[in-house]
Amino acid sequence: MYSPPAHQLNAGVDSIEENARQKREQKGQGAAKPSKTAQQKLLESLVECARQELVEAGVAAGMVEEAARGIAERICSQFGGGAIYFPKGVAAQARARWERLYSRFLVDPSIDALSREFNYSRGYVRKIIAKFTRRGGRNNPTASAAGR
């Protein structure tokens, strides 16, 4: 099997890169900008999240940027190098909403009203009520009203 000499291979790569550079210049793009690494993007995201929280907490404008960078750097030094799962909290929010639904059900067992109030289907409201009735071990007389 034929393999060209190394200097010919390098010359081919150089000419490909040169052609790409020339095309970018013709399009007015100039030199290619280096792309950000995933780590840089993550660090910027952490800084932005910290910045938003600090502004919402009322931290003085002059201190926000420095504090945000400090928070991001502390997170990186504390947890860097490991895989971390940050839950979104969706399950906890849903659970809290279901608990509110069940509490309202105990006061007013109208499936139709609960369905409208929580924007759930009647069947889904029944499932939530059944789940709380079973898990709570409650022998609640209103549980039979779930069929209404």
Steps between C-alpha positions, in 0.01 A plus 500: 500500500639839396539771761625847400798648684423697814606836351236456227230423756588808706503714186150374419368588845667843484343574163154395626534731800626781276204457264258514792671816632479665159129415467429650843685817406308524171174477694622772733527271801870549558684251716302227668412570861592232747193321629423489870553176678221331689674592825506868407133491408414330828698755701327785317161342570583469869611863512180611325278301739683641801479851353121473454447372854718776647312770309164355613628490858578871481880482513661832408567528127872558546540177695292266283760410236781427745271303730355301207847401380599408856194278539568325167864446589406361841255256341770389254760449772254320727344269239742513205611173346192305596170430333219680675126468445304815576130417525269758349249467784218416263394198702488700824294771331256244361473331838423833668232572241347155547496555877317831449254321272439229759456758777242681287334165428454441873320837525303478174494157333381629161716334233378745235594804710844355582555412136433859395696655787814292448464464123510119517264253338233346720674161468832643612337668799350164596842332473662761725224465759521119488878514544473722808216293644699176461835637617359687793316192618205726556158349522358830393127500432558764234723260307189335363406839361790465255256345257277808492 
